[in-house]
Amino acid sequence: MGGLVVLALVITFFFSWFMGGLARLLLPGPDPMPVKHTVAVGFVGTVIGAAIATLGFGGHPGDHEYADFLLALAVTTLFVLAYRRWVRHDPWLLAPDWRWWSRPTPDSQSDRPHARKPA
């Protein structure tokens, strides 16, 4: 019986890591999140997404695999956005490097697009 518990924990770990990583890939820009946070976000998002699917569609968990997966991925992606906002203190929900309009050009002196060039 102890071997089944360990196997269940290992499968849960890898599935949580997969869901967290997939949610991070869906969002543009760099996301320097440690593996432990990726697993935690994936686990919480998967549990909450499966609970929403079970409450919304009724039945037992696993009766509606596609809805479970899609809702788990959506909730996990929202948790990655929340991580970016409240843990990394990113003022934008999307990564700061994603803002193409604020990147400096090679001939500009400032990173602000409206700044005046020296005469």
C-alpha positions as CSV (number, residue, x, y, z in Angstrom):
1,M,0.0,0.0,0.0
2,G,2.9,2.4,0.7
3,G,4.2,2.0,-2.8
4,L,0.9,3.1,-4.3
5,V,1.0,6.3,-2.2
6,V,4.5,7.1,-3.4
7,L,3.5,6.4,-7.0
8,A,0.4,8.7,-6.6
9,L,2.6,11.5,-5.2
10,V,5.1,11.2,-8.0
11,I,2.4,11.2,-10.6
12,T,0.8,14.2,-8.9
13,F,4.1,16.0,-8.8
14,F,4.8,15.5,-12.6
15,F,1.3,16.4,-13.6
16,S,1.4,19.6,-11.5
17,W,4.8,20.4,-13.0
18,F,3.4,19.8,-16.5
19,M,0.3,22.0,-16.0
20,G,2.3,24.8,-14.4
21,G,4.8,24.7,-17.2
22,L,2.1,24.7,-19.9
23,A,0.4,27.7,-18.3
24,R,3.8,29.5,-18.2
25,L,4.3,28.7,-21.9
26,L,0.9,30.2,-22.8
27,L,1.9,33.6,-21.5
28,P,4.3,35.8,-23.4
29,G,7.6,37.0,-22.0
30,P,10.1,35.7,-19.6
31,D,8.9,34.2,-16.3
32,P,11.7,33.4,-13.9
33,M,9.7,31.2,-11.6
34,P,11.4,28.4,-9.6
35,V,10.3,24.8,-10.1
36,K,8.7,24.6,-6.7
37,H,6.4,27.5,-7.5
38,T,5.6,26.0,-10.9
39,V,4.5,22.8,-9.2
40,A,2.6,24.6,-6.5
41,V,0.7,26.8,-9.0
42,G,0.1,23.7,-11.2
43,F,-1.3,21.7,-8.3
44,V,-3.6,24.4,-6.9
45,G,-4.8,25.3,-10.4
46,T,-5.5,21.7,-11.3
47,V,-7.4,21.0,-8.1
48,I,-9.5,24.2,-8.3
49,G,-10.1,23.7,-12.1
50,A,-11.2,20.1,-11.5
51,A,-13.5,21.2,-8.7
52,I,-15.1,23.8,-10.9
53,A,-15.7,21.3,-13.6
54,T,-17.1,18.7,-11.2
55,L,-19.5,21.3,-9.7
56,G,-20.4,22.7,-13.1
57,F,-21.0,19.5,-15.0
58,G,-21.9,17.2,-12.1
59,G,-20.8,13.6,-11.8
60,H,-17.5,12.3,-10.5
61,P,-14.1,13.8,-11.2
62,G,-12.8,12.2,-14.3
63,D,-16.2,11.9,-16.0
64,H,-15.4,14.9,-18.1
65,E,-11.7,14.8,-18.9
66,Y,-11.6,17.5,-21.5
67,A,-13.4,20.0,-19.3
68,D,-11.3,19.1,-16.4
69,F,-8.1,19.7,-18.4
70,L,-9.2,22.9,-20.0
71,L,-10.5,24.4,-16.8
72,A,-7.4,23.3,-14.9
73,L,-5.2,24.9,-17.5
74,A,-7.3,28.2,-17.4
75,V,-7.2,28.4,-13.6
76,T,-3.5,27.6,-13.6
77,T,-2.8,30.3,-16.1
78,L,-4.7,32.8,-14.0
79,F,-2.6,31.8,-11.0
80,V,0.6,32.4,-13.1
81,L,-0.7,35.8,-13.9
82,A,-1.4,36.4,-10.2
83,Y,2.1,35.2,-9.3
84,R,3.5,37.8,-11.8
85,R,1.4,40.5,-10.3
86,W,1.7,40.0,-6.6
87,V,4.9,38.1,-6.1
88,R,7.1,39.6,-8.8
89,H,5.4,43.0,-8.4
90,D,5.0,43.3,-12.1
91,P,2.8,46.3,-12.9
92,W,1.6,44.6,-16.1
93,L,-0.2,41.4,-16.1
94,L,1.8,40.3,-19.1
95,A,5.6,40.3,-18.8
96,P,7.3,43.7,-19.1
97,D,9.5,42.6,-22.0
98,W,6.3,41.9,-24.0
99,R,5.6,45.7,-24.3
100,W,7.1,46.3,-27.7
101,W,6.3,50.0,-27.7
102,S,8.5,50.8,-24.7
103,R,11.7,49.2,-26.1
104,P,14.4,51.7,-27.0
105,T,15.5,52.0,-30.5
106,P,19.3,51.9,-31.3
107,D,19.3,55.7,-32.1
108,S,17.2,56.9,-29.1
109,Q,18.7,58.2,-25.9
110,S,15.9,57.1,-23.7
111,D,13.6,54.1,-23.2
112,R,10.6,56.4,-23.2
113,P,9.1,56.6,-26.7
114,H,7.9,60.2,-26.2
115,A,11.2,61.6,-24.9
116,R,12.9,64.3,-26.9
117,K,16.1,63.6,-28.7
118,P,19.0,65.9,-27.9
119,A,19.7,68.5,-30.5
